[in-house]
Amino acid sequence: MHAFNTFSVVLAMAAGLVFAAFPKANEYKSQDCSGPLNYGHHSFDLHMVTMDDSTGSVYQAGTYWYLFDGKTGNGGRCTGKLLGKVIDKTSPCLSLDGTFPGSRIRCLCNPNIGVSSGGNSCDYVS
């Protein structure tokens, strides 16, 4: 019984670590990722996440997101100009209107989904 309990605890911890590593893009109405969650996105196959027009910031983690200034609509696809890429030194909280002055982040694309020989599906956004 002790071995089963130990196994259960280890399995639960491993599952928690894997879940924590999933790509995340949680939207907040505030400009600094504070206050109540506006929309939450957290999944192992999270690919493109459009930002709602009422969202002010996004807490992103779990992948090197590509950031775009366009979207086809809520729940749609990224379009427009590539504003930048999330790197290790990028703050996890991005102000949608303040990160790139004069542009708004409207969509995040996960380059690790749809990887093909030498490129990824985010490279083909137009």
C-alpha positions as CSV (number, residue, x, y, z in Angstrom):
1,M,0.0,0.0,0.0
2,H,2.9,2.4,0.8
3,A,4.4,1.8,-2.7
4,F,1.0,2.6,-4.3
5,N,0.7,5.8,-2.3
6,T,4.2,6.9,-3.2
7,F,3.6,6.0,-6.9
8,S,0.3,8.1,-6.8
9,V,2.1,11.1,-5.4
10,V,4.9,10.9,-7.9
11,L,2.4,10.5,-10.8
12,A,0.4,13.5,-9.6
13,M,3.6,15.6,-9.4
14,A,4.7,14.6,-12.8
15,A,1.3,15.4,-14.3
16,G,1.4,18.8,-12.6
17,L,4.8,19.5,-14.0
18,V,3.7,18.6,-17.6
19,F,0.6,20.6,-17.3
20,A,2.6,23.6,-16.1
21,A,4.8,23.4,-19.2
22,F,1.8,23.6,-21.6
23,P,1.7,26.8,-23.7
24,K,-0.3,29.5,-22.0
25,A,-1.8,32.8,-23.1
26,N,-4.1,34.2,-20.4
27,E,-5.9,37.4,-21.2
28,Y,-6.6,40.2,-18.7
29,K,-8.6,43.4,-19.1
30,S,-5.8,45.3,-17.2
31,Q,-2.6,46.4,-18.9
32,D,-0.4,44.6,-16.3
33,C,-1.9,41.0,-16.1
34,S,-3.6,41.9,-12.8
35,G,-7.2,41.4,-11.7
36,P,-9.6,38.9,-12.9
37,L,-8.9,36.7,-15.9
38,N,-10.6,37.8,-19.1
39,Y,-10.0,34.6,-21.1
40,G,-7.7,31.7,-20.3
41,H,-5.9,29.6,-22.9
42,H,-3.7,26.7,-21.7
43,S,-3.3,23.5,-23.7
44,F,-0.6,21.2,-25.1
45,D,-1.7,21.9,-28.6
46,L,-2.4,25.7,-28.3
47,H,-1.4,27.1,-31.7
48,M,-3.0,30.5,-32.5
49,V,-4.7,32.6,-29.9
50,T,-6.6,35.8,-30.9
51,M,-6.8,38.5,-28.3
52,D,-10.3,39.8,-27.5
53,D,-10.8,43.5,-28.2
54,S,-11.6,44.1,-24.5
55,T,-8.3,42.5,-23.4
56,G,-5.4,44.8,-22.2
57,S,-2.6,42.3,-21.5
58,V,-1.7,38.7,-21.9
59,Y,0.3,36.5,-19.6
60,Q,2.2,34.1,-21.9
61,A,4.4,31.2,-21.1
62,G,5.4,27.7,-22.3
63,T,6.6,28.5,-25.8
64,Y,8.4,31.1,-27.9
65,W,5.3,32.9,-29.2
66,Y,5.2,34.9,-32.5
67,L,3.2,38.1,-32.0
68,F,1.1,39.6,-34.8
69,D,-0.9,42.8,-35.3
70,G,-3.9,41.2,-37.0
71,K,-6.5,38.5,-36.6
72,T,-9.3,37.1,-38.8
73,G,-11.7,37.4,-35.8
74,N,-12.1,36.1,-32.3
75,G,-11.2,32.4,-32.3
76,G,-9.7,32.8,-35.8
77,R,-6.2,32.9,-37.2
78,C,-3.3,35.4,-37.0
79,T,-2.8,37.8,-39.9
80,G,-0.9,40.9,-40.6
81,K,2.5,42.0,-39.6
82,L,4.9,40.0,-37.4
83,L,5.6,42.4,-34.5
84,G,8.2,40.2,-32.7
85,K,9.0,37.0,-31.1
86,V,8.9,36.0,-27.4
87,I,12.4,35.1,-26.2
88,D,13.9,34.1,-22.8
89,K,14.3,37.7,-21.7
90,T,10.7,38.7,-22.7
91,S,8.4,39.6,-19.8
92,P,5.7,37.0,-19.3
93,C,3.2,39.8,-19.1
94,L,2.7,41.7,-22.4
95,S,0.7,44.9,-22.6
96,L,-1.2,44.5,-25.9
97,D,-1.0,48.3,-26.7
98,G,2.3,49.2,-24.9
99,T,4.7,46.4,-25.9
100,F,5.1,47.7,-29.5
101,P,4.3,51.5,-29.5
102,G,1.9,52.3,-32.4
103,S,0.8,48.7,-32.8
104,R,-1.5,46.3,-30.9
105,I,-0.8,42.6,-30.3
106,R,-3.9,40.9,-31.6
107,C,-2.7,37.3,-32.0
108,L,-0.1,34.9,-30.7
109,C,1.1,32.0,-32.7
110,N,3.0,29.0,-31.3
111,P,5.8,28.0,-33.7
112,N,6.2,24.6,-32.2
113,I,2.8,23.4,-33.6
114,G,2.8,22.6,-37.3
115,V,6.5,22.4,-37.7
116,S,7.6,21.3,-41.1
117,S,11.0,20.9,-42.8
118,G,12.9,24.1,-42.1
119,G,9.9,26.2,-41.0
120,N,6.8,26.4,-39.0
121,S,3.2,27.4,-39.6
122,C,3.7,30.9,-38.0
123,D,6.1,31.7,-40.8
124,Y,3.3,31.5,-43.4
125,V,0.9,34.0,-41.7
126,S,0.0,36.8,-44.2
